[in-house]
């Protein structure tokens, strides 16, 4: 039995806690699209990074791994 479940997007609520500082971002608050976009580019979304690291716009897996090794995440 393959059933699809419709899930309502909580974009307005998500936008309130979205830490992305890239203002023209069309995916702001649409988490499923944001995650999909960044993973396709071998990146993580802004919400995975501390504020100073997020503002560098380096969202790469490698940058995240460096932050983990430095105990910043």
Secondary structure, 3 states (H helix, E strand, C coil): CCCCCCCCCCHHHHHHHCCCCCCCCCCCCCHHHHHHHHHHCCECCHHHCCHHHHCCCCCEHHHHHHHHHCCCC
